[in-house]
Amino acid sequence: MHDIRAIRDNAAAFDAALARRGLSPVSDGILALDEARRARIHAAENAQAEQNRASKDVGAAKARGDEAGFERLRALVAEKKAEVAAMQAEARDLDTRLTDMLMAIPNLPHDDIPDGSDEADNVELRRWGTPSTFDFQPKEHYEIPAVTRGMDFEAAAKLSGARFVVLSGAVARIHRALAQFMLDTHVTENGLTETWTPVLVRPEMMLGTGQLPKFGEDSYETTNGWWLVPTAEVTLTNLVHGETVAESSLPRRMVAHTQCFRSEAGSAGRDTAGMLRQHQFEKVEMVSITHPDHSRAELDRMTACAEGILERLGLPYRTVVLCAGDMGFGAQRTHDIEVWLPGQNTYREISSVSVCGDFQARRMNARFRPASGGKPEFVHTLNGSGLAVGRTLIAVLENGQQADGSVRLPEALSPWLGGRTRLTAEGTLA
């Protein structure tokens, strides 16, 4: 959420930043609502002062036996009391409308990200690895003979419908091994704290990280008002919801492996084959809570943590910085990491790492207490996949496929696979 004071101080700069996202100016409407709200608050305060003065005069009139004055003043007190209540109700209504308006406006982009309207305007930062060459036509993951027995979309459709999958046997074990490998690497090498959180949350938690109110259709709400998390960003970030933490406790670096649920609203017809875009999937998610002075450097650190997983697995990737028009709602700057998928002959997103500044912190009212004293300040929040487990499974299978239908697995996974490094064409580990 945005600071109304910053909009008052420089409305033109606020609108100019939103224009980089392709949005029309909004400051006039915001400031008009803010002015009306403040006017009602001021009027209510004046009426309250008049009510207080009249209340004192009522007692004085009664004491001196002035019955006419007493009745007139008592009527004035009742009138002012009703006037104060009405103005306060109007002020609350205007405040709610202003908050709702501010909640619906995306974060302002960092000055150092490229301009542009969509993914075609994103800028590549670097590449790692060289895409493999094959002496046969590489297949997509769900077509590889070694995989077909362990990846069942028909069974999943019977159980749940489209965009679900049942994994079994060796494929399910590789999927689990990938998540364990990611978690252990982030904990032992990258210094993140492993955290286990619920996947059902209250609506205010979704509001805190920006999934509500604007993007409710992208997630699943239960009949009792809980929401299934689209990512552990929601739970990990909201661990500081409503808190004022000590500066010395920052940064807080966390990682969680969870089930994630997305309705994929608006994505009809996209990536329907295979398990690239599912309603239920797993992610290993990283979240950092930092001091404002350190959040930009933390973005680079988190990006390197995600890239390191791909490098350990020997998967070629490229990292891009998203242009202003392609960023997510809550981000100031986003680095997308795209892994090479030979079956599609292209790079596809496998991680998105974003710095949100104090945008989420304002929504959550999450602050830190400066060690040097002074007023509490809002923390900065960051989140990023480290990585999407299903998409990593896809990349491992496609990049490791062999002409005989088997799959060569990354050496880095062998400790989690009992030393095995190959998925045979028959679908067993060897």
MIDOVEX-326257 format. One record per residue: z, x, y of N, C-alpha, C in turn. Coordinates in steps of 0.1 Angstrom, whole numbers, padded with zeros to 4 digits, always signed. Each point is the difference from the previous one (the first is absolute). Example, Ala and Ser with C-alpha at 12.3 -4.5 7.8 and 13.67 -1.06 7.14 Angstrom:
BEGIN
+0078+0132-0057+0000-0009+0012+0000+0009+0012
-0007-0004+0011+0000+0009+0011+0008-0008+0011
This chain:
BEGIN
+0000+0008-0012+0000-0008+0012+0000+0009+0012
-0005-0006+0011-0001+0008+0012+0011-0002+0010
+0003+0010+0008+0010-0001+0011-0005-0007+0012
+0005-0011+0003-0005-0008+0011+0001+0008+0013
+0010+0009+0001+0001+0008+0013-0011+0009+0001
-0005+0006-0011-0012+0009+0001-0012-0008+0005
-0002-0012-0004-0011-0009+0004+0001-0003+0015
+0012-0003+0004+0002-0003+0015-0003+0013+0008
+0004+0011-0005-0002+0013+0008-0014+0004+0000
-0008-0003-0010-0014+0005+0000-0009-0009-0008
-0002-0012+0005-0008-0010-0008-0014+0005-0002
-0006+0007+0009-0014+0004-0001-0001+0010-0012
+0009+0009-0001+0000+0010-0011+0002-0007-0014
+0008-0011+0000+0003-0007-0012-0013-0007-0005
-0007-0007+0010-0013-0006-0004-0011+0009-0004
+0000+0012+0007-0010+0010-0003+0002+0005-0014
+0013+0002-0005+0003+0005-0013-0005-0011-0010
+0003-0012+0002-0004-0011-0009-0016-0001+0000
-0006+0003+0011-0015-0001+0000-0006+0011-0010
+0007+0011-0002-0005+0010-0010+0000-0006-0014
+0009-0010-0002+0000-0008-0013-0011-0011+0000
-0007-0002+0011-0009-0010+0001+0006-0014+0004
+0011+0000+0006+0007-0012+0004-0001-0003+0015
+0000-0012+0003-0001-0004+0014+0014+0002+0007
+0000+0001+0014+0013+0001+0007+0009-0011-0003
+0013+0003-0001+0010-0010-0002+0012+0000+0010
+0000+0011+0008+0012+0002+0008+0002-0011+0010
-0010-0007+0006+0002-0010+0009+0008-0012-0006
-0004-0004-0012+0007-0011-0006+0014+0004-0004
+0002+0013-0004+0014+0004-0004+0009+0001+0013
-0006+0005+0010+0008+0002+0013+0003-0014+0006
-0009-0009-0001+0002-0014+0006+0012-0006-0008
+0000+0001-0013+0010-0006-0008+0013+0007+0002
+0000+0013+0002+0012+0008+0003+0006-0004+0013
-0009-0002+0010+0005-0004+0014+0006-0014-0001
-0006-0009-0007+0006-0013-0001+0013+0000-0007
+0001+0008-0011+0013+0001-0007+0011+0006+0009
-0003+0011+0007+0010+0006+0009+0004-0010+0011
-0010-0008+0005+0003-0009+0011+0010-0011-0005
-0002-0005-0012+0009-0010-0006+0014+0007-0002
+0001+0012-0005+0013+0007-0002+0007+0001+0014
-0008+0004+0010+0006+0002+0013+0005-0013+0006
-0008-0011-0002+0004-0013+0005+0012-0005-0007
+0001+0002-0013+0011-0004-0008+0013+0007+0004
-0001+0013+0004+0011+0008+0004+0005-0006+0014
-0009-0003+0009+0004-0006+0013+0007-0013-0002
-0006-0009-0009+0006-0013-0002+0014+0002-0007
+0001+0010-0008+0013+0002-0007+0011+0004+0011
-0005+0009+0010+0009+0004+0010+0005-0012+0009
-0010-0009+0003+0003-0012+0007+0010-0009-0007
-0002-0001-0014+0008-0008-0008+0015+0006+0000
+0001+0013-0001+0013+0006+0001+0007-0002+0013
-0007+0001+0011+0006-0003+0013+0004-0014+0001
-0008-0010-0004+0004-0014+0000+0012-0003-0008
+0000+0007-0012+0012-0002-0009+0013+0004+0007
+0000+0011+0007+0012+0004+0008+0003-0010+0011
-0010-0005+0007+0002-0010+0010+0005-0013-0005
-0003-0004-0013+0005-0012-0005+0015+0000-0001
+0006+0011-0004+0014+0001-0001+0007+0000+0013
-0006+0006+0010+0005+0000+0014+0000-0014+0006
-0011-0007-0002-0001-0014+0005+0011-0009-0007
+0002+0002-0013+0010-0008-0007+0014+0003+0006
+0002+0013+0002+0014+0004+0005+0003-0006+0014
-0010-0001+0008+0003-0005+0014-0002-0015+0001
-0003-0007-0012-0001-0014+0000-0013-0006+0005
-0010+0008+0001-0013-0004+0005-0008-0006-0012
+0002-0013-0003-0006-0007-0011-0015+0000+0001
-0005-0003+0013-0014-0001+0002-0007+0013-0003
+0006+0011+0006-0005+0013-0002+0001+0004-0015
+0011-0004-0006+0002+0004-0014-0011-0006-0009
-0004-0013+0002-0010-0007-0007-0014+0006+0002
-0002+0003+0013-0013+0006+0004-0002+0014-0007
+0011+0008+0001-0001+0014-0006-0001-0001-0015
+0007-0010-0006-0001-0001-0015-0014-0004-0004
-0006-0008+0007-0014-0004-0003-0009+0012+0002
+0003+0008+0010-0009+0012+0003+0002+0010-0012
+0012+0001-0005+0002+0009-0011-0008-0004-0012
+0001-0013-0003-0008-0006-0012-0015+0002+0002
-0004-0002+0013-0014+0002+0002-0005+0014-0002
+0008+0010+0005-0003+0014-0001+0001+0004-0015
+0009-0005-0007+0002+0003-0014-0013-0004-0008
-0005-0012+0003-0012-0005-0007-0012+0009+0005
+0000+0004+0013-0011+0008+0005+0000+0014-0006
+0012+0006-0002+0001+0013-0006-0005-0001-0015
+0004-0010-0007-0004-0002-0014-0015-0001-0001
-0006-0008+0008-0014-0002+0000-0008+0013+0003
+0005+0007+0010-0007+0013+0004+0002+0010-0011
+0012+0001-0006+0002+0009-0011-0009-0003-0012
-0002-0013-0003-0009-0004-0011-0014+0004+0003
-0004-0002+0012-0014+0004+0004-0002+0015-0001
+0011+0007+0004-0001+0015+0000-0001+0005-0015
+0008-0007-0009-0001+0004-0014-0014-0003-0006
-0005-0011+0004-0014-0004-0005-0010+0010+0005
+0001+0004+0013-0010+0010+0005+0002+0013-0006
+0013+0004-0003+0003+0012-0007-0006+0001-0014
+0001-0011-0007-0006-0001-0013-0015+0001+0000
-0006-0007+0010-0015+0001+0002-0004+0014+0003
+0008+0007+0009-0004+0013+0004+0002+0010-0013
+0011-0002-0007+0001+0009-0012-0011-0003-0010
-0004-0012-0002-0010-0003-0010-0014+0006+0005
-0002+0000+0013-0012+0006+0006+0000+0015-0003
+0012+0007+0003+0001+0014-0001-0001+0004-0015
+0005-0008-0009+0000+0002-0014-0015+0000-0006
-0008-0007+0007-0014-0002-0006-0010+0011+0006
+0005+0009+0008-0008+0010+0006+0001+0013-0008
-0011+0007-0004+0001+0012-0008+0006+0012+0008
+0003+0010-0007+0005+0012+0006-0011+0007+0009
+0004+0008+0009-0009+0007+0009-0004+0013-0007
-0013+0003+0000-0004+0013-0007+0004+0012+0008
+0002+0011-0008+0003+0013+0006-0012+0004+0009
+0003+0008+0010-0011+0005+0008-0010+0010-0008
+0006+0006-0011-0008+0010-0007-0008-0005-0011
-0002-0013-0001-0008-0005-0011-0014-0004+0006
-0011+0000-0008-0013-0003+0005-0002-0015+0003
-0008-0002+0010-0005-0014+0003-0010-0004-0011
-0001-0013-0001-0009-0006-0010+0004-0014-0004
-0009-0007-0007+0002-0013-0004+0003-0003-0014
-0005+0009-0009+0002-0002-0014-0001+0013-0008
+0000+0000-0013+0001+0012-0008-0011+0010+0002
-0011-0005+0005-0011+0010+0003+0003+0009+0011
+0010-0003+0008+0004+0009+0011+0013+0008-0003
+0004+0000-0012+0011+0009-0004-0004+0014-0001
+0009+0009+0003-0004+0014+0001+0006+0008-0012
-0008+0008-0007+0005+0008-0011+0008+0012+0005
+0011+0002-0006+0009+0012+0004-0003+0011-0009
-0001-0002-0013-0001+0011-0010-0004-0006-0013
-0005+0009-0009-0003-0003-0014+0007+0010-0009
+0003-0004-0012+0005+0009-0010-0007-0003-0013
-0004+0011-0007-0006-0001-0013-0015-0004+0001
-0007+0003-0011-0014-0003+0000-0002-0011-0011
-0007-0011+0004-0003-0010-0010-0007+0006-0013
+0005-0004-0011-0006+0005-0013-0014-0004-0002
-0008+0008-0006-0013-0003-0004+0000-0003-0015
-0008-0010-0004-0001-0004-0014-0014+0001-0005
-0001+0003-0013-0013+0001-0006-0004-0014-0007
+0007-0010+0005-0002-0014-0004+0003-0009+0012
-0003-0012-0001+0003-0010+0011+0014-0004-0001
+0009+0004+0009+0014-0003-0001+0002-0015+0001
+0010-0005-0007+0003-0015+0000+0012-0003+0009
+0001-0013+0003+0012-0004+0007+0011-0001-0010
+0012+0000+0005+0012+0001-0009+0000-0010-0012
-0003-0012+0003+0001-0011-0010-0012+0001-0010
-0009+0008+0002-0012+0002-0009+0002+0011-0010
+0009+0009+0003+0002+0012-0008+0005-0003-0014
-0007+0004-0011+0004-0004-0013+0015+0003-0003
+0006+0011+0004+0014+0003-0002+0009-0010+0006
-0005-0008+0010+0009-0008+0008-0001-0015-0004
-0011-0004-0005-0003-0014-0002+0010-0007-0009
+0006+0007-0010+0010-0007-0009+0013-0002+0008
+0003+0008+0010+0013+0000+0006+0000-0007+0014
-0011-0006+0004-0001-0006+0013-0007-0014-0002
+0008-0010-0001-0004-0014-0004+0000-0009+0012
-0011-0003+0006-0001-0010+0011+0000-0014-0005
-0006-0002-0012-0001-0014-0005+0014-0006-0004
+0008+0009-0006+0013-0004-0003+0008-0003+0012
-0001+0008+0011+0007-0002+0012-0005-0013+0007
-0013-0003-0001-0005-0012+0006+0006-0013-0007
+0001+0001-0013+0006-0011-0008+0015-0002+0005
+0007+0011+0002+0014-0001+0004+0001-0004+0015
-0008+0006+0009+0003-0002+0014-0012-0003+0009
-0012+0002-0005-0012-0002+0008-0007+0013+0004
-0009-0001+0010-0007+0012+0004+0008+0010+0007
-0004+0012+0000+0006+0012+0007+0014+0003-0006
+0001-0001-0013+0012+0005-0007-0006+0008-0012
+0009+0009-0006-0005+0008-0011+0012+0002-0010
-0003+0000-0013+0010+0004-0010-0003+0014-0004
+0009+0010+0001-0002+0013-0005+0009+0002-0012
-0006+0007-0010+0007+0002-0012-0002+0013-0006
+0008+0004-0010-0002+0013-0007+0000+0012+0009
-0009+0009-0003-0001+0013+0008-0002-0002+0015
-0009-0010+0003-0003-0002+0014+0013-0004+0008
+0008-0009-0006+0012-0004+0006+0010+0012+0001
+0000+0009-0010+0009+0011+0001-0005+0010+0011
-0013+0002+0002-0005+0009+0010+0004-0006+0014
-0001-0014+0001+0003-0006+0013+0015+0002+0003
+0009-0001-0010+0014+0002+0002+0003+0015+0003
-0007+0009-0007+0002+0014+0002-0004+0004+0015
-0010-0006+0005-0004+0003+0014+0011-0004+0010
+0006-0011-0002+0011-0004+0009+0011+0009-0001
+0004+0004-0012+0011+0009-0002-0003+0014+0006
-0012+0005-0002-0004+0012+0005+0001+0000+0016
-0005-0011+0006+0001-0001+0014+0014+0000+0005
+0008-0008-0006+0014-0001+0004+0007+0013-0001
-0001+0007-0011+0007+0013-0003-0005+0010+0010
-0013+0000+0003-0005+0010+0009+0005-0002+0014
+0000-0013+0005+0006-0003+0013+0014+0004+0001
+0008-0003-0010+0014+0003+0000+0003+0015-0001
-0005+0007-0009+0003+0014-0003-0007+0009+0009
-0012-0003+0004-0007+0010+0009-0001-0004+0014
-0001-0013+0003-0002-0005+0014+0013-0005+0007
+0011+0000-0007+0013-0003+0006+0002-0014+0004
-0007-0009-0007+0002-0015+0002+0011-0005-0008
+0007-0010+0004+0011-0006-0007-0005-0012-0008
+0001+0001-0014-0005-0011-0008+0009-0012+0002
-0007-0012+0002+0007-0012+0004-0006-0012-0008
+0008-0008-0005-0004-0012-0008+0004-0012+0008
-0010-0009+0003+0003-0011+0009-0006-0013-0006
+0005-0012+0004-0005-0013-0005-0015-0001+0004
-0007-0009-0007-0013-0004+0004-0001-0014+0006
+0012-0007+0001+0001-0012+0007+0008+0002+0012
-0005-0005+0012+0007+0003+0012+0001-0013+0009
+0009+0000+0009+0002-0010+0010-0012+0000+0010
-0004-0011+0006-0011+0001+0010+0003+0009+0012
+0012+0002+0004+0003+0009+0011-0004+0014-0003
+0001+0004-0013-0004+0013-0004-0015+0002+0002
-0008-0010-0004-0015+0000+0002-0003+0000+0015
+0008-0007+0008-0002+0000+0014+0003+0014+0006
+0010+0006-0005+0004+0013+0005-0011+0011-0001
-0008+0000-0011-0010+0010-0002-0014-0005+0004
-0001-0013+0005-0012-0005+0005-0009-0008-0009
+0004-0003-0012-0008-0008-0009+0000-0015+0004
+0011-0004+0007+0001-0013+0006+0003+0002+0015
-0005-0010+0008-0005-0013-0005-0015-0001-0002
-0007+0011+0005-0014-0001+0001-0008+0001-0013
+0006+0007-0010-0007+0003-0012+0006-0007-0013
+0006-0011+0002+0006-0007-0011-0009-0003-0011
-0013-0003+0003-0009-0004-0010-0004+0011-0010
+0004+0013+0004-0004+0011-0008+0011+0003-0011
+0011-0007+0001+0011+0002-0010+0004-0013-0007
+0009+0001-0009+0005-0012-0008+0014-0004+0004
+0002-0013+0003+0013-0005+0004+0005-0009-0012
+0012+0002-0004+0006-0008-0011+0005-0013+0006
+0003-0010-0009+0004-0013+0004+0013+0000+0007
+0008+0010-0002+0013+0000+0008+0000+0009+0012
-0012+0004+0004-0002+0007+0013+0001+0015-0001
+0002+0006-0012-0002+0014-0001-0015+0004+0000
-0002+0013+0002-0014+0005+0000-0001+0012-0010
-0011+0000-0007-0002+0012-0009-0006+0011+0009
+0005+0012-0002-0004+0011+0009-0014+0004-0003
-0008+0002+0011-0013+0006-0002+0000+0015-0002
+0011+0006+0003+0003+0014-0001+0014+0003+0003
+0006+0011-0006+0014+0003+0002+0002+0005+0014
-0010+0001+0009+0002+0002+0014+0010-0010+0005
-0001-0013-0004+0008-0010+0005+0015+0002-0003
+0003+0003-0012+0014+0002-0003+0006+0014+0005
-0008+0010-0002+0005+0013+0004+0002+0001+0015
-0009-0005+0008+0001+0000+0014+0012-0008+0005
+0001-0012-0006+0011-0009+0004+0014+0004-0004
+0001+0011-0007+0014+0005-0003+0007+0003+0012
-0007+0003+0011+0007+0002+0013+0000-0012+0009
-0004-0011-0005-0001-0013+0008+0013-0003+0006
+0000-0002+0014+0013-0004+0007+0010+0011+0000
-0003+0012-0003+0010+0011+0000-0002+0010+0011
+0011+0006+0004-0001+0012+0009+0006+0012-0008
-0009+0009-0003+0004+0011-0009+0002+0013+0009
+0007+0009-0006+0003+0013+0007-0013+0008+0001
-0002+0007+0011-0012+0008+0001+0000+0011-0011
+0012+0004-0003+0001+0011-0010-0005-0005-0014
-0001-0013-0002-0005-0005-0013-0015+0000-0001
-0007+0003+0011-0015+0000+0000-0005+0014-0002
-0012+0001-0007-0008-0011-0005+0005-0005-0013
-0002-0012-0003+0002-0006-0013-0013-0001-0007
-0002+0007-0011-0012+0000-0008+0002-0006-0014
-0007-0011-0002+0002-0008-0013-0013-0002-0007
+0001-0002-0013-0011-0003-0009+0004-0010-0010
-0009-0010-0003+0003-0010-0010-0012-0004-0007
+0002-0003-0013-0011-0004-0009+0003-0015-0002
-0010-0009+0004+0003-0014-0002-0013-0007-0004
+0001-0012-0005-0010-0010-0001-0003-0005+0014
-0013-0002+0003-0004-0005+0013-0009-0013-0003
+0000-0009+0010-0007-0012-0002-0008-0004+0013
-0013-0002-0001-0008-0004+0011-0010-0011-0004
-0001-0009+0009-0009-0011-0003-0015+0004+0002
-0002+0011+0007-0014+0005+0003-0008-0011+0007
+0007-0007+0009-0007-0011+0008-0011+0007+0008
-0012-0006+0000-0011+0005+0008-0008+0011-0007
+0004+0003-0012-0007+0011-0007-0009-0006-0012
-0003-0013+0001-0008-0006-0011-0014+0008-0001
-0003+0003-0013-0013+0006-0002+0001+0015+0001
+0011+0006+0004+0001+0015+0001+0008+0006-0011
-0006+0010-0007+0006+0007-0010+0006-0009-0011
-0008-0009-0004+0005-0010-0011+0000+0006-0013
-0009+0010-0003-0001+0007-0013+0011+0010-0002
+0007+0001-0011+0009+0010-0003+0014-0003+0007
+0008+0011+0001+0014-0002+0006+0001+0006+0013
-0010+0002+0008+0001+0006+0013+0007-0009+0010
-0002-0013-0001+0007-0009+0010+0007-0011-0008
+0013+0001-0001+0007-0010-0009+0011-0007+0008
+0004-0012-0005+0010-0007+0006+0014+0006-0003
+0002+0006-0011+0012+0007-0004-0003+0014-0004
+0007+0010+0006-0003+0014-0002+0012+0008+0002
+0000+0013-0002+0011+0008+0002-0003+0011+0010
+0010+0003+0008-0001+0011+0010+0012+0009+0000
-0002+0012+0002+0011+0009+0004-0001+0002+0015
+0010-0006+0007+0000-0001+0014+0010+0010+0007
-0005+0006+0011+0009+0009+0008+0003-0007+0013
+0012+0001+0004+0004-0005+0014+0009+0011+0006
-0002+0003+0013+0008+0009+0007+0006-0008+0013
+0012+0002+0003+0007-0005+0012+0003+0013+0008
-0005+0001+0012+0001+0013+0007+0004-0002+0015
+0004+0011+0006+0002+0001+0014-0014-0001+0007
-0001-0007+0011-0013-0001+0007-0007+0013+0002
+0007+0011+0003-0006+0012+0003-0007+0007-0012
+0003-0005-0012-0005+0006-0012-0009-0008-0008
-0004-0012+0004-0007-0009-0009-0015+0004-0001
-0006+0006+0010-0014+0005-0002-0001+0011-0010
+0010+0009+0001+0000+0011-0010+0003-0005-0014
+0008-0011-0001+0003-0006-0013-0012-0006-0006
-0009-0006+0008-0012-0005-0005-0008+0010-0007
-0002+0012+0005-0007+0011-0006+0007+0004-0013
+0013+0000+0000+0008+0004-0012-0002-0010-0011
+0000-0013+0003-0002-0010-0010-0014+0000-0006
-0009+0002+0009-0014+0001-0004-0002+0012-0010
+0006+0011+0002+0000+0011-0009+0006-0003-0013
+0011-0007+0000+0007-0004-0012-0010-0008-0009
-0007-0010+0006-0009-0008-0008-0012+0008-0005
-0005+0009+0009-0012+0008-0004+0004+0010-0011
+0013+0004+0000+0004+0009-0011+0000-0006-0013
+0003-0013-0001-0001-0007-0013-0014+0001-0006
-0010-0003+0009-0014+0001-0005-0004+0014-0004
+0005+0010+0008-0004+0014-0003+0006+0004-0014
+0013-0004-0002+0006+0003-0013-0008-0006-0012
-0006-0012+0003-0008-0007-0010-0014+0005-0001
-0004+0009+0009-0014+0005+0001-0010-0010+0004
+0004-0010+0008-0009-0011+0004-0006+0003+0014
-0013+0001+0002-0006+0003+0013+0003-0012+0009
+0003+0004+0013+0003-0011+0010-0005+0005+0013
+0000-0010+0010-0002+0003+0014+0010-0008+0008
+0004+0006+0011+0010-0007+0009-0007-0003+0013
+0002-0013+0004-0006-0004+0013+0011-0006+0009
-0002+0001+0013+0008-0007+0010-0007-0012+0004
+0007-0012-0001-0007-0012+0003-0002-0002+0015
-0011-0006+0004-0002-0003+0014+0008-0012+0004
+0001-0002+0013+0009-0010+0006-0003-0014-0006
-0013-0003-0002-0003-0013-0005+0002-0003-0014
+0003+0011-0008+0001-0002-0015+0014+0002-0005
+0010+0002+0010+0013+0002-0004+0007-0013-0004
+0011+0001-0008+0008-0011-0003+0008-0005+0012
+0006-0012-0002+0007-0007+0011+0011+0009+0006
+0008+0006-0008+0012+0007+0005-0001+0015+0003
-0012+0005-0002-0002+0015+0001-0004+0004+0013
+0005+0013+0004-0005+0007+0012-0010+0010-0004
+0001+0006-0012-0010+0009-0005+0001+0000-0015
-0011+0000-0007-0001-0002-0014-0009+0011-0006
+0004+0006-0011-0008+0009-0008-0003-0006-0013
-0012-0003-0003-0004-0005-0013-0005+0011-0008
+0005+0000-0013-0004+0010-0010-0009-0007-0010
-0012+0005-0002-0010-0006-0008-0003+0009-0012
+0001-0005-0012-0002+0008-0012-0015-0002-0005
-0005+0010-0006-0014-0001-0005+0000-0008-0013
-0009-0010-0001-0002-0008-0012-0014+0002-0004
-0002+0008-0011-0014+0002-0004-0007-0012-0005
+0007-0010-0005-0006-0012-0005-0007-0008+0011
+0006+0001+0012-0006-0007+0012-0007+0010+0009
+0000+0013-0004-0006+0010+0008+0004+0000+0015
+0013-0002+0002+0005+0000+0014+0015+0002+0000
+0005+0003+0012+0014+0001+0003+0006-0014+0002
+0012-0003-0006+0007-0012+0003+0014+0002+0003
+0005-0008+0009+0014+0002+0005+0010-0001-0012
+0009+0010+0000+0011+0000-0009+0014+0001+0006
+0000+0003+0013+0012+0001+0008-0003-0002+0015
+0010-0007+0006-0001-0002+0015+0013+0004+0005
+0001+0010+0009+0013+0005+0005+0000-0003+0015
+0010-0007+0005+0000-0004+0014+0013+0003+0007
-0001+0003+0013+0012+0001+0009-0001-0013+0008
+0012-0007+0001+0001-0012+0007+0008+0001+0013
+0005+0012+0004+0008+0001+0012+0012-0009-0001
+0004-0006+0011+0011-0009+0000-0004-0015-0002
-0012-0002-0004-0006-0014-0001+0008-0008-0010
+0002+0005-0012+0008-0007-0010+0015+0000+0003
+0004+0011+0006+0015+0002+0003+0004-0011+0010
-0008-0003+0010+0003-0011+0009+0001-0014-0007
-0009-0002-0009+0000-0012-0008+0013-0001-0009
+0004+0011-0005+0012+0001-0008+0013+0002+0007
-0001+0004+0013+0011+0005+0008+0008+0011-0007
-0008+0011-0003+0005+0011-0007+0000+0012+0010
+0012+0006+0002+0002+0010+0010+0008+0012-0006
+0000+0010+0008+0009+0012-0003+0008+0003+0012
+0012+0006-0003+0009+0004+0011-0002+0015+0003
-0005+0003+0012-0002+0014+0003+0012+0009-0001
-0001+0012-0006+0011+0009-0002+0006+0004+0013
-0008+0000+0010+0005+0005+0013+0006-0011+0009
+0001-0012-0006+0006-0012+0007-0011-0008+0006
+0003-0010+0007-0009-0009+0007-0003-0012-0009
-0009-0008+0006-0003-0013-0007-0008+0002-0013
+0002-0008-0010-0008+0000-0012-0015-0002+0003
-0008+0007-0008-0015-0001+0002-0006-0005-0013
-0012-0005+0001-0007-0005-0012-0005+0012-0008
+0002-0001-0013-0006+0010-0009-0015-0002-0001
-0007+0010-0006-0014-0002-0003-0001-0001-0015
-0010-0008-0005-0002-0002-0014-0014+0004-0004
-0001+0005-0013-0013+0004-0006+0000-0005-0014
-0012-0003-0005-0002-0004-0014-0013+0005-0005
-0001+0002-0013-0012+0005-0006+0001-0001-0016
-0012-0002-0006+0000+0000-0015+0000+0014-0005
+0008+0002-0010+0000+0013-0006-0001+0001-0015
-0007-0007-0007-0013-0007+0004+0000-0014-0006
-0011-0008+0002-0003-0012-0007-0002+0004-0015
+0008-0005-0009+0000+0004-0014-0013-0004-0007
-0004-0012+0002-0012-0005-0007-0012+0007+0004
-0002+0002+0013-0011+0007+0005+0000+0015-0004
+0011+0006-0002+0001+0013-0005-0004+0001-0015
+0004-0011-0007-0005-0001-0014-0015-0001-0001
-0006-0008+0009-0014-0001+0000-0007+0014+0003
+0006+0007+0010-0006+0013+0003+0001+0010-0011
+0012+0000-0007+0002+0009-0011-0010-0003-0011
-0002-0012-0003-0009-0004-0011-0015+0003+0003
-0004-0003+0012-0014+0002+0004-0003+0015+0002
+0009+0007+0006-0003+0014+0002+0001+0009-0013
+0008-0005-0010+0002+0007-0012-0009-0004-0012
-0009-0010+0003-0008-0005-0011-0010+0010-0006
-0002-0001-0013-0008+0009-0007-0012-0007-0006
-0010+0008-0004-0013-0007-0005+0003-0007-0013
+0010+0004-0008+0003-0007-0013+0008-0012+0002
+0003-0004+0012+0008-0012+0003+0015+0002+0001
+0005+0013-0002+0014+0003+0001+0003+0003+0015
+0012+0003+0003+0005+0004+0014+0009+0012-0001
-0004+0010+0008+0009+0012+0001+0010-0003+0011
+0013+0001-0003+0011-0003+0009+0005+0012+0007
+0005-0002+0012+0005+0011+0008+0012+0007-0007
+0000+0013+0000+0011+0008-0006+0013-0004+0006
+0000-0003+0013+0013-0004+0007+0007-0012-0007
-0007-0008-0007+0006-0012-0006+0006+0003-0014
-0004+0011-0006+0004+0003-0014+0015-0001-0003
+0009+0004+0010+0014-0001-0003+0004-0014-0002
-0007-0010+0006+0004-0014-0001-0008-0007-0011
-0009+0008-0007-0008-0006-0011+0003+0007-0013
+0011+0006-0001+0004+0007-0012-0009+0012-0003
-0005+0007+0011-0009+0011-0002-0015-0003-0002
-0003-0013-0001-0014-0004-0003-0008+0001+0013
-0013+0004-0002-0009+0002+0012-0013-0007-0001
-0001-0009-0010-0013-0006-0003+0001-0015-0004
-0008-0008+0005-0001-0014-0005-0013-0001-0009
+0002-0002-0012-0012+0000-0009-0009-0012+0002
-0012+0001-0005-0010-0011+0002+0006-0013-0007
+0009+0002-0010+0006-0011-0007+0012-0006+0007
+0003+0007+0012+0011-0006+0008+0014+0005-0004
+0001+0012-0007+0013+0005-0003+0002+0013+0007
+0013+0004+0002+0003+0013+0007-0001+0011-0010
-0005+0012+0004-0001+0011-0009+0003+0013+0008
